[in-house]
Amino acid sequence: LIRKAGQSALHRYYLVEGGNHVDQLYDVFPTLLRPILPCYRADFVALEEWVESMGAKPAPASTTVKRPASGDLANGCRL
């Protein structure tokens, strides 16, 4: 619908690989789940920087955020 309305350039879609909406279950299943909140925050910051730059910065692309092999998944997310 967004594409049909000609508004695709104003929207982004991020798929967080292994992400779930119940972050507190990560402690129980750390090899199966991935907290989504850190990625939500990183994505929001990227979009905020784009909007605040009034188009001077390139718009962040829609993407799948891959699960890293290592790192602190509960406290950080790399786009």
PyMOL Python script that loads the backbone (N, CA, C, O; Angstrom):
from pymol import cmd

cmd.read_pdbstr("""\
ATOM      1  N   LEU A   1       0.810  -1.197   0.000  1.00  0.00           N
ATOM      2  CA  LEU A   1       0.000   0.000   0.000  1.00  0.00           C
ATOM      3  C   LEU A   1       0.856   1.263   0.000  1.00  0.00           C
ATOM      4  O   LEU A   1       0.527   2.250  -0.658  1.00  0.00           O
ATOM      5  N   ILE A   2       1.947   1.218   0.740  1.00  0.00           N
ATOM      6  CA  ILE A   2       2.830   2.385   0.798  1.00  0.00           C
ATOM      7  C   ILE A   2       3.445   2.652  -0.569  1.00  0.00           C
ATOM      8  O   ILE A   2       3.480   3.789  -1.039  1.00  0.00           O
ATOM      9  N   ARG A   3       3.927   1.586  -1.197  1.00  0.00           N
ATOM     10  CA  ARG A   3       4.520   1.727  -2.524  1.00  0.00           C
ATOM     11  C   ARG A   3       3.477   2.233  -3.517  1.00  0.00           C
ATOM     12  O   ARG A   3       3.759   3.104  -4.341  1.00  0.00           O
ATOM     13  N   LYS A   4       2.284   1.682  -3.429  1.00  0.00           N
ATOM     14  CA  LYS A   4       1.194   2.075  -4.331  1.00  0.00           C
ATOM     15  C   LYS A   4       0.846   3.552  -4.183  1.00  0.00           C
ATOM     16  O   LYS A   4       0.479   4.217  -5.152  1.00  0.00           O
ATOM     17  N   ALA A   5       0.967   4.052  -2.960  1.00  0.00           N
ATOM     18  CA  ALA A   5       0.670   5.456  -2.687  1.00  0.00           C
ATOM     19  C   ALA A   5       1.841   6.375  -3.028  1.00  0.00           C
ATOM     20  O   ALA A   5       1.736   7.592  -2.879  1.00  0.00           O
ATOM     21  N   GLY A   6       2.965   5.795  -3.489  1.00  0.00           N
ATOM     22  CA  GLY A   6       4.122   6.602  -3.856  1.00  0.00           C
ATOM     23  C   GLY A   6       4.889   7.146  -2.662  1.00  0.00           C
ATOM     24  O   GLY A   6       5.565   8.168  -2.780  1.00  0.00           O
ATOM     25  N   GLN A   7       4.797   6.488  -1.521  1.00  0.00           N
ATOM     26  CA  GLN A   7       5.442   6.980  -0.306  1.00  0.00           C
ATOM     27  C   GLN A   7       6.571   6.082   0.186  1.00  0.00           C
ATOM     28  O   GLN A   7       6.986   6.203   1.339  1.00  0.00           O
ATOM     29  N   SER A   8       7.070   5.201  -0.642  1.00  0.00           N
ATOM     30  CA  SER A   8       8.117   4.256  -0.222  1.00  0.00           C
ATOM     31  C   SER A   8       9.369   4.942   0.301  1.00  0.00           C
ATOM     32  O   SER A   8      10.007   4.429   1.221  1.00  0.00           O
ATOM     33  N   ALA A   9       9.730   6.072  -0.254  1.00  0.00           N
ATOM     34  CA  ALA A   9      10.956   6.764   0.160  1.00  0.00           C
ATOM     35  C   ALA A   9      10.879   7.267   1.600  1.00  0.00           C
ATOM     36  O   ALA A   9      11.906   7.595   2.195  1.00  0.00           O
ATOM     37  N   LEU A  10       9.683   7.330   2.161  1.00  0.00           N
ATOM     38  CA  LEU A  10       9.515   7.844   3.517  1.00  0.00           C
ATOM     39  C   LEU A  10       9.392   6.754   4.567  1.00  0.00           C
ATOM     40  O   LEU A  10       9.216   7.057   5.747  1.00  0.00           O
ATOM     41  N   HIS A  11       9.480   5.493   4.165  1.00  0.00           N
ATOM     42  CA  HIS A  11       9.286   4.392   5.095  1.00  0.00           C
ATOM     43  C   HIS A  11      10.480   3.444   5.091  1.00  0.00           C
ATOM     44  O   HIS A  11      11.153   3.280   4.073  1.00  0.00           O
ATOM     45  N   ARG A  12      10.734   2.823   6.241  1.00  0.00           N
ATOM     46  CA  ARG A  12      11.809   1.853   6.375  1.00  0.00           C
ATOM     47  C   ARG A  12      11.275   0.622   7.093  1.00  0.00           C
ATOM     48  O   ARG A  12      10.342   0.707   7.891  1.00  0.00           O
ATOM     49  N   TYR A  13      11.886  -0.529   6.795  1.00  0.00           N
ATOM     50  CA  TYR A  13      11.494  -1.786   7.424  1.00  0.00           C
ATOM     51  C   TYR A  13      12.756  -2.493   7.874  1.00  0.00           C
ATOM     52  O   TYR A  13      13.665  -2.719   7.075  1.00  0.00           O
ATOM     53  N   TYR A  14      12.817  -2.844   9.151  1.00  0.00           N
ATOM     54  CA  TYR A  14      13.963  -3.556   9.704  1.00  0.00           C
ATOM     55  C   TYR A  14      13.493  -4.888  10.270  1.00  0.00           C
ATOM     56  O   TYR A  14      12.588  -4.933  11.103  1.00  0.00           O
ATOM     57  N   LEU A  15      14.101  -5.951   9.823  1.00  0.00           N
ATOM     58  CA  LEU A  15      13.833  -7.286  10.343  1.00  0.00           C
ATOM     59  C   LEU A  15      15.024  -7.669  11.203  1.00  0.00           C
ATOM     60  O   LEU A  15      16.146  -7.754  10.704  1.00  0.00           O
ATOM     61  N   VAL A  16      14.797  -7.902  12.484  1.00  0.00           N
ATOM     62  CA  VAL A  16      15.868  -8.263  13.411  1.00  0.00           C
ATOM     63  C   VAL A  16      15.926  -9.784  13.484  1.00  0.00           C
ATOM     64  O   VAL A  16      15.026 -10.428  14.023  1.00  0.00           O
ATOM     65  N   GLU A  17      16.994 -10.346  12.935  1.00  0.00           N
ATOM     66  CA  GLU A  17      17.155 -11.798  12.876  1.00  0.00           C
ATOM     67  C   GLU A  17      17.162 -12.389  14.287  1.00  0.00           C
ATOM     68  O   GLU A  17      18.009 -12.037  15.108  1.00  0.00           O
ATOM     69  N   GLY A  18      16.220 -13.282  14.560  1.00  0.00           N
ATOM     70  CA  GLY A  18      16.115 -13.910  15.871  1.00  0.00           C
ATOM     71  C   GLY A  18      15.477 -13.023  16.917  1.00  0.00           C
ATOM     72  O   GLY A  18      15.377 -13.417  18.079  1.00  0.00           O
ATOM     73  N   GLY A  19      15.042 -11.830  16.531  1.00  0.00           N
ATOM     74  CA  GLY A  19      14.467 -10.891  17.490  1.00  0.00           C
ATOM     75  C   GLY A  19      13.121 -11.348  18.009  1.00  0.00           C
ATOM     76  O   GLY A  19      12.357 -11.995  17.291  1.00  0.00           O
ATOM     77  N   ASN A  20      12.832 -11.015  19.246  1.00  0.00           N
ATOM     78  CA  ASN A  20      11.535 -11.323  19.824  1.00  0.00           C
ATOM     79  C   ASN A  20      11.052 -10.124  20.629  1.00  0.00           C
ATOM     80  O   ASN A  20      11.836  -9.238  20.968  1.00  0.00           O
ATOM     81  N   HIS A  21       9.785 -10.103  20.926  1.00  0.00           N
ATOM     82  CA  HIS A  21       9.200  -8.966  21.642  1.00  0.00           C
ATOM     83  C   HIS A  21       9.095  -9.204  23.138  1.00  0.00           C
ATOM     84  O   HIS A  21       8.504  -8.394  23.853  1.00  0.00           O
ATOM     85  N   VAL A  22       9.656 -10.299  23.620  1.00  0.00           N
ATOM     86  CA  VAL A  22       9.625 -10.609  25.043  1.00  0.00           C
ATOM     87  C   VAL A  22      11.082 -10.705  25.498  1.00  0.00           C
ATOM     88  O   VAL A  22      11.598 -11.797  25.739  1.00  0.00           O
ATOM     89  N   ASP A  23      11.731  -9.557  25.612  1.00  0.00           N
ATOM     90  CA  ASP A  23      13.164  -9.499  25.885  1.00  0.00           C
ATOM     91  C   ASP A  23      13.582 -10.234  27.156  1.00  0.00           C
ATOM     92  O   ASP A  23      14.698 -10.750  27.227  1.00  0.00           O
ATOM     93  N   GLN A  24      12.706 -10.292  28.161  1.00  0.00           N
ATOM     94  CA  GLN A  24      13.111 -10.933  29.414  1.00  0.00           C
ATOM     95  C   GLN A  24      13.325 -12.438  29.246  1.00  0.00           C
ATOM     96  O   GLN A  24      13.941 -13.058  30.113  1.00  0.00           O
ATOM     97  N   LEU A  25      12.843 -13.043  28.168  1.00  0.00           N
ATOM     98  CA  LEU A  25      13.083 -14.466  27.923  1.00  0.00           C
ATOM     99  C   LEU A  25      14.486 -14.735  27.380  1.00  0.00           C
ATOM    100  O   LEU A  25      14.904 -15.891  27.303  1.00  0.00           O
ATOM    101  N   TYR A  26      15.211 -13.693  27.006  1.00  0.00           N
ATOM    102  CA  TYR A  26      16.565 -13.857  26.483  1.00  0.00           C
ATOM    103  C   TYR A  26      17.475 -14.539  27.501  1.00  0.00           C
ATOM    104  O   TYR A  26      18.309 -15.366  27.133  1.00  0.00           O
ATOM    105  N   ASP A  27      17.317 -14.199  28.772  1.00  0.00           N
ATOM    106  CA  ASP A  27      18.148 -14.818  29.820  1.00  0.00           C
ATOM    107  C   ASP A  27      17.920 -16.321  29.915  1.00  0.00           C
ATOM    108  O   ASP A  27      18.829 -17.065  30.285  1.00  0.00           O
ATOM    109  N   VAL A  28      16.727 -16.766  29.586  1.00  0.00           N
ATOM    110  CA  VAL A  28      16.388 -18.186  29.657  1.00  0.00           C
ATOM    111  C   VAL A  28      16.842 -18.930  28.397  1.00  0.00           C
ATOM    112  O   VAL A  28      17.273 -20.081  28.475  1.00  0.00           O
ATOM    113  N   PHE A  29      16.745 -18.268  27.233  1.00  0.00           N
ATOM    114  CA  PHE A  29      17.076 -18.892  25.951  1.00  0.00           C
ATOM    115  C   PHE A  29      18.056 -18.029  25.146  1.00  0.00           C
ATOM    116  O   PHE A  29      17.713 -17.596  24.046  1.00  0.00           O
ATOM    117  N   PRO A  30      19.256 -17.769  25.657  1.00  0.00           N
ATOM    118  CA  PRO A  30      20.173 -16.840  24.988  1.00  0.00           C
ATOM    119  C   PRO A  30      20.665 -17.312  23.620  1.00  0.00           C
ATOM    120  O   PRO A  30      21.067 -16.489  22.797  1.00  0.00           O
ATOM    121  N   THR A  31      20.642 -18.606  23.366  1.00  0.00           N
ATOM    122  CA  THR A  31      21.096 -19.079  22.057  1.00  0.00           C
ATOM    123  C   THR A  31      19.972 -19.090  21.029  1.00  0.00           C
ATOM    124  O   THR A  31      20.225 -19.244  19.834  1.00  0.00           O
ATOM    125  N   LEU A  32      18.736 -18.929  21.486  1.00  0.00           N
ATOM    126  CA  LEU A  32      17.590 -18.976  20.579  1.00  0.00           C
ATOM    127  C   LEU A  32      16.964 -17.610  20.312  1.00  0.00           C
ATOM    128  O   LEU A  32      16.463 -17.350  19.218  1.00  0.00           O
ATOM    129  N   LEU A  33      16.997 -16.750  21.313  1.00  0.00           N
ATOM    130  CA  LEU A  33      16.303 -15.468  21.211  1.00  0.00           C
ATOM    131  C   LEU A  33      17.285 -14.303  21.153  1.00  0.00           C
ATOM    132  O   LEU A  33      18.466 -14.433  21.475  1.00  0.00           O
ATOM    133  N   ARG A  34      16.758 -13.180  20.737  1.00  0.00           N
ATOM    134  CA  ARG A  34      17.546 -11.951  20.677  1.00  0.00           C
ATOM    135  C   ARG A  34      16.663 -10.793  21.111  1.00  0.00           C
ATOM    136  O   ARG A  34      15.597 -10.585  20.532  1.00  0.00           O
ATOM    137  N   PRO A  35      17.082 -10.036  22.116  1.00  0.00           N
ATOM    138  CA  PRO A  35      16.285  -8.880  22.529  1.00  0.00           C
ATOM    139  C   PRO A  35      16.142  -7.897  21.363  1.00  0.00           C
ATOM    140  O   PRO A  35      17.112  -7.620  20.658  1.00  0.00           O
ATOM    141  N   ILE A  36      14.958  -7.385  21.169  1.00  0.00           N
ATOM    142  CA  ILE A  36      14.712  -6.469  20.054  1.00  0.00           C
ATOM    143  C   ILE A  36      14.899  -5.001  20.460  1.00  0.00           C
ATOM    144  O   ILE A  36      15.124  -4.148  19.601  1.00  0.00           O
ATOM    145  N   LEU A  37      14.807  -4.700  21.761  1.00  0.00           N
ATOM    146  CA  LEU A  37      14.898  -3.308  22.218  1.00  0.00           C
ATOM    147  C   LEU A  37      16.196  -2.612  21.812  1.00  0.00           C
ATOM    148  O   LEU A  37      16.127  -1.473  21.350  1.00  0.00           O
ATOM    149  N   PRO A  38      17.383  -3.227  21.956  1.00  0.00           N
ATOM    150  CA  PRO A  38      18.593  -2.531  21.528  1.00  0.00           C
ATOM    151  C   PRO A  38      18.573  -2.175  20.032  1.00  0.00           C
ATOM    152  O   PRO A  38      19.059  -1.113  19.643  1.00  0.00           O
ATOM    153  N   CYS A  39      18.019  -3.050  19.207  1.00  0.00           N
ATOM    154  CA  CYS A  39      17.935  -2.756  17.771  1.00  0.00           C
ATOM    155  C   CYS A  39      16.887  -1.689  17.491  1.00  0.00           C
ATOM    156  O   CYS A  39      17.067  -0.851  16.608  1.00  0.00           O
ATOM    157  N   TYR A  40      15.801  -1.722  18.240  1.00  0.00           N
ATOM    158  CA  TYR A  40      14.784  -0.683  18.093  1.00  0.00           C
ATOM    159  C   TYR A  40      15.401   0.686  18.371  1.00  0.00           C
ATOM    160  O   TYR A  40      15.173   1.648  17.637  1.00  0.00           O
ATOM    161  N   ARG A  41      16.183   0.753  19.442  1.00  0.00           N
ATOM    162  CA  ARG A  41      16.818   2.036  19.796  1.00  0.00           C
ATOM    163  C   ARG A  41      17.806   2.488  18.723  1.00  0.00           C
ATOM    164  O   ARG A  41      17.813   3.660  18.345  1.00  0.00           O
ATOM    165  N   ALA A  42      18.640   1.570  18.227  1.00  0.00           N
ATOM    166  CA  ALA A  42      19.622   1.917  17.194  1.00  0.00           C
ATOM    167  C   ALA A  42      18.928   2.358  15.903  1.00  0.00           C
ATOM    168  O   ALA A  42      19.346   3.326  15.266  1.00  0.00           O
ATOM    169  N   ASP A  43      17.879   1.650  15.528  1.00  0.00           N
ATOM    170  CA  ASP A  43      17.128   2.010  14.322  1.00  0.00           C
ATOM    171  C   ASP A  43      16.479   3.379  14.474  1.00  0.00           C
ATOM    172  O   ASP A  43      16.491   4.189  13.547  1.00  0.00           O
ATOM    173  N   PHE A  44      15.913   3.631  15.649  1.00  0.00           N
ATOM    174  CA  PHE A  44      15.252   4.903  15.884  1.00  0.00           C
ATOM    175  C   PHE A  44      16.251   6.058  15.828  1.00  0.00           C
ATOM    176  O   PHE A  44      15.949   7.117  15.279  1.00  0.00           O
ATOM    177  N   VAL A  45      17.433   5.853  16.392  1.00  0.00           N
ATOM    178  CA  VAL A  45      18.478   6.892  16.350  1.00  0.00           C
ATOM    179  C   VAL A  45      18.873   7.180  14.900  1.00  0.00           C
ATOM    180  O   VAL A  45      19.018   8.342  14.519  1.00  0.00           O
ATOM    181  N   ALA A  46      19.047   6.135  14.091  1.00  0.00           N
ATOM    182  CA  ALA A  46      19.410   6.328  12.683  1.00  0.00           C
ATOM    183  C   ALA A  46      18.325   7.107  11.937  1.00  0.00           C
ATOM    184  O   ALA A  46      18.631   8.001  11.148  1.00  0.00           O
ATOM    185  N   LEU A  47      17.076   6.769  12.184  1.00  0.00           N
ATOM    186  CA  LEU A  47      15.982   7.493  11.531  1.00  0.00           C
ATOM    187  C   LEU A  47      15.893   8.935  12.031  1.00  0.00           C
ATOM    188  O   LEU A  47      15.635   9.856  11.256  1.00  0.00           O
ATOM    189  N   GLU A  48      16.109   9.119  13.326  1.00  0.00           N
ATOM    190  CA  GLU A  48      16.075  10.460  13.908  1.00  0.00           C
ATOM    191  C   GLU A  48      17.178  11.337  13.302  1.00  0.00           C
ATOM    192  O   GLU A  48      16.935  12.500  12.979  1.00  0.00           O
ATOM    193  N   GLU A  49      18.382  10.787  13.147  1.00  0.00           N
ATOM    194  CA  GLU A  49      19.485  11.549  12.544  1.00  0.00           C
ATOM    195  C   GLU A  49      19.159  11.936  11.107  1.00  0.00           C
ATOM    196  O   GLU A  49      19.476  13.041  10.666  1.00  0.00           O
ATOM    197  N   TRP A  50      18.529  11.030  10.386  1.00  0.00           N
ATOM    198  CA  TRP A  50      18.137  11.324   8.998  1.00  0.00           C
ATOM    199  C   TRP A  50      17.121  12.463   8.956  1.00  0.00           C
ATOM    200  O   TRP A  50      17.260  13.395   8.164  1.00  0.00           O
ATOM    201  N   VAL A  51      16.105  12.386   9.803  1.00  0.00           N
ATOM    202  CA  VAL A  51      15.057  13.405   9.817  1.00  0.00           C
ATOM    203  C   VAL A  51      15.630  14.743  10.267  1.00  0.00           C
ATOM    204  O   VAL A  51      15.352  15.773   9.653  1.00  0.00           O
ATOM    205  N   GLU A  52      16.425  14.735  11.331  1.00  0.00           N
ATOM    206  CA  GLU A  52      16.985  15.981  11.853  1.00  0.00           C
ATOM    207  C   GLU A  52      17.970  16.633  10.878  1.00  0.00           C
ATOM    208  O   GLU A  52      18.166  17.848  10.914  1.00  0.00           O
ATOM    209  N   SER A  53      18.587  15.830  10.013  1.00  0.00           N
ATOM    210  CA  SER A  53      19.524  16.408   9.042  1.00  0.00           C
ATOM    211  C   SER A  53      18.792  17.035   7.851  1.00  0.00           C
ATOM    212  O   SER A  53      19.413  17.641   6.978  1.00  0.00           O
ATOM    213  N   MET A  54      17.467  16.882   7.829  1.00  0.00           N
ATOM    214  CA  MET A  54      16.623  17.416   6.756  1.00  0.00           C
ATOM    215  C   MET A  54      17.093  16.931   5.391  1.00  0.00           C
ATOM    216  O   MET A  54      17.106  17.683   4.417  1.00  0.00           O
ATOM    217  N   GLY A  55      17.477  15.664   5.341  1.00  0.00           N
ATOM    218  CA  GLY A  55      17.864  15.073   4.071  1.00  0.00           C
ATOM    219  C   GLY A  55      19.334  15.222   3.716  1.00  0.00           C
ATOM    220  O   GLY A  55      19.768  14.709   2.685  1.00  0.00           O
ATOM    221  N   ALA A  56      20.119  15.918   4.555  1.00  0.00           N
ATOM    222  CA  ALA A  56      21.543  16.079   4.264  1.00  0.00           C
ATOM    223  C   ALA A  56      22.282  14.753   4.371  1.00  0.00           C
ATOM    224  O   ALA A  56      23.232  14.502   3.630  1.00  0.00           O
ATOM    225  N   LYS A  57      21.842  13.905   5.296  1.00  0.00           N
ATOM    226  CA  LYS A  57      22.410  12.560   5.421  1.00  0.00           C
ATOM    227  C   LYS A  57      21.563  11.623   4.568  1.00  0.00           C
ATOM    228  O   LYS A  57      20.370  11.864   4.384  1.00  0.00           O
ATOM    229  N   PRO A  58      22.164  10.560   4.047  1.00  0.00           N
ATOM    230  CA  PRO A  58      21.356   9.604   3.291  1.00  0.00           C
ATOM    231  C   PRO A  58      20.400   8.861   4.223  1.00  0.00           C
ATOM    232  O   PRO A  58      20.719   8.604   5.384  1.00  0.00           O
ATOM    233  N   ALA A  59      19.255   8.530   3.710  1.00  0.00           N
ATOM    234  CA  ALA A  59      18.274   7.782   4.495  1.00  0.00           C
ATOM    235  C   ALA A  59      18.798   6.381   4.758  1.00  0.00           C
ATOM    236  O   ALA A  59      19.364   5.754   3.863  1.00  0.00           O
ATOM    237  N   PRO A  60      18.617   5.882   5.977  1.00  0.00           N
ATOM    238  CA  PRO A  60      19.033   4.508   6.246  1.00  0.00           C
ATOM    239  C   PRO A  60      18.170   3.553   5.426  1.00  0.00           C
ATOM    240  O   PRO A  60      16.966   3.763   5.277  1.00  0.00           O
ATOM    241  N   ALA A  61      18.783   2.526   4.908  1.00  0.00           N
ATOM    242  CA  ALA A  61      18.055   1.580   4.062  1.00  0.00           C
ATOM    243  C   ALA A  61      17.296   0.566   4.903  1.00  0.00           C
ATOM    244  O   ALA A  61      17.704   0.237   6.017  1.00  0.00           O
ATOM    245  N   SER A  62      16.196   0.078   4.362  1.00  0.00           N
ATOM    246  CA  SER A  62      15.518  -1.062   4.980  1.00  0.00           C
ATOM    247  C   SER A  62      16.474  -2.240   4.913  1.00  0.00           C
ATOM    248  O   SER A  62      17.218  -2.385   3.943  1.00  0.00           O
ATOM    249  N   THR A  63      16.459  -3.082   5.942  1.00  0.00           N
ATOM    250  CA  THR A  63      17.428  -4.172   5.966  1.00  0.00           C
ATOM    251  C   THR A  63      17.030  -5.257   6.948  1.00  0.00           C
ATOM    252  O   THR A  63      16.134  -5.075   7.773  1.00  0.00           O
ATOM    253  N   THR A  64      17.705  -6.378   6.846  1.00  0.00           N
ATOM    254  CA  THR A  64      17.646  -7.415   7.865  1.00  0.00           C
ATOM    255  C   THR A  64      18.876  -7.232   8.737  1.00  0.00           C
ATOM    256  O   THR A  64      20.001  -7.235   8.237  1.00  0.00           O
ATOM    257  N   VAL A  65      18.669  -7.072  10.033  1.00  0.00           N
ATOM    258  CA  VAL A  65      19.769  -6.899  10.972  1.00  0.00           C
ATOM    259  C   VAL A  65      20.186  -8.302  11.412  1.00  0.00           C
ATOM    260  O   VAL A  65      19.494  -8.952  12.195  1.00  0.00           O
ATOM    261  N   LYS A  66      21.317  -8.750  10.899  1.00  0.00           N
ATOM    262  CA  LYS A  66      21.796 -10.101  11.178  1.00  0.00           C
ATOM    263  C   LYS A  66      22.196 -10.254  12.637  1.00  0.00           C
ATOM    264  O   LYS A  66      22.642  -9.303  13.279  1.00  0.00           O
ATOM    265  N   ARG A  67      22.028 -11.464  13.148  1.00  0.00           N
ATOM    266  CA  ARG A  67      22.458 -11.765  14.509  1.00  0.00           C
ATOM    267  C   ARG A  67      23.977 -11.918  14.498  1.00  0.00           C
ATOM    268  O   ARG A  67      24.503 -12.750  13.759  1.00  0.00           O
ATOM    269  N   PRO A  68      24.694 -11.128  15.308  1.00  0.00           N
ATOM    270  CA  PRO A  68      26.148 -11.243  15.331  1.00  0.00           C
ATOM    271  C   PRO A  68      26.590 -12.545  16.007  1.00  0.00           C
ATOM    272  O   PRO A  68      25.865 -13.105  16.830  1.00  0.00           O
ATOM    273  N   ALA A  69      27.765 -13.007  15.655  1.00  0.00           N
ATOM    274  CA  ALA A  69      28.299 -14.240  16.232  1.00  0.00           C
ATOM    275  C   ALA A  69      28.724 -14.039  17.684  1.00  0.00           C
ATOM    276  O   ALA A  69      28.767 -14.996  18.457  1.00  0.00           O
ATOM    277  N   SER A  70      29.036 -12.800  18.055  1.00  0.00           N
ATOM    278  CA  SER A  70      29.456 -12.515  19.420  1.00  0.00           C
ATOM    279  C   SER A  70      29.028 -11.110  19.804  1.00  0.00           C
ATOM    280  O   SER A  70      28.536 -10.351  18.970  1.00  0.00           O
ATOM    281  N   GLY A  71      29.214 -10.775  21.052  1.00  0.00           N
ATOM    282  CA  GLY A  71      28.867  -9.440  21.520  1.00  0.00           C
ATOM    283  C   GLY A  71      27.748  -9.472  22.540  1.00  0.00           C
ATOM    284  O   GLY A  71      27.207 -10.532  22.855  1.00  0.00           O
ATOM    285  N   ASP A  72      27.410  -8.317  23.046  1.00  0.00           N
ATOM    286  CA  ASP A  72      26.376  -8.173  24.073  1.00  0.00           C
ATOM    287  C   ASP A  72      25.051  -7.843  23.405  1.00  0.00           C
ATOM    288  O   ASP A  72      24.739  -6.671  23.193  1.00  0.00           O
ATOM    289  N   LEU A  73      24.276  -8.856  23.075  1.00  0.00           N
ATOM    290  CA  LEU A  73      23.008  -8.659  22.376  1.00  0.00           C
ATOM    291  C   LEU A  73      21.976  -7.934  23.210  1.00  0.00           C
ATOM    292  O   LEU A  73      21.079  -7.296  22.660  1.00  0.00           O
ATOM    293  N   ALA A  74      22.081  -8.015  24.518  1.00  0.00           N
ATOM    294  CA  ALA A  74      21.095  -7.388  25.398  1.00  0.00           C
ATOM    295  C   ALA A  74      21.297  -5.886  25.533  1.00  0.00           C
ATOM    296  O   ALA A  74      20.392  -5.183  25.983  1.00  0.00           O
ATOM    297  N   ASN A  75      22.472  -5.378  25.151  1.00  0.00           N
ATOM    298  CA  ASN A  75      22.759  -3.960  25.360  1.00  0.00           C
ATOM    299  C   ASN A  75      23.227  -3.210  24.124  1.00  0.00           C
ATOM    300  O   ASN A  75      23.576  -2.033  24.221  1.00  0.00           O
ATOM    301  N   GLY A  76      23.243  -3.848  22.979  1.00  0.00           N
ATOM    302  CA  GLY A  76      23.698  -3.158  21.783  1.00  0.00           C
ATOM    303  C   GLY A  76      23.234  -3.833  20.510  1.00  0.00           C
ATOM    304  O   GLY A  76      22.879  -5.011  20.502  1.00  0.00           O
ATOM    305  N   CYS A  77      23.244  -3.059  19.430  1.00  0.00           N
ATOM    306  CA  CYS A  77      22.824  -3.580  18.140  1.00  0.00           C
ATOM    307  C   CYS A  77      23.506  -2.753  17.047  1.00  0.00           C
ATOM    308  O   CYS A  77      23.457  -1.523  17.057  1.00  0.00           O
ATOM    309  N   ARG A  78      24.135  -3.446  16.118  1.00  0.00           N
ATOM    310  CA  ARG A  78      24.765  -2.770  14.982  1.00  0.00           C
ATOM    311  C   ARG A  78      23.862  -2.907  13.770  1.00  0.00           C
ATOM    312  O   ARG A  78      23.440  -4.006  13.411  1.00  0.00           O
ATOM    313  N   LEU A  79      23.580  -1.798  13.161  1.00  0.00           N
ATOM    314  CA  LEU A  79      22.730  -1.820  11.962  1.00  0.00           C
ATOM    315  C   LEU A  79      23.511  -2.300  10.768  1.00  0.00           C
ATOM    316  O   LEU A  79      22.967  -2.386   9.668  1.00  0.00           O
TER     317      LEU A  79
END
""", "prot")
cmd.dss("prot")
cmd.show_as("cartoon", "prot")
cmd.util.cbc("prot")
cmd.orient("prot")
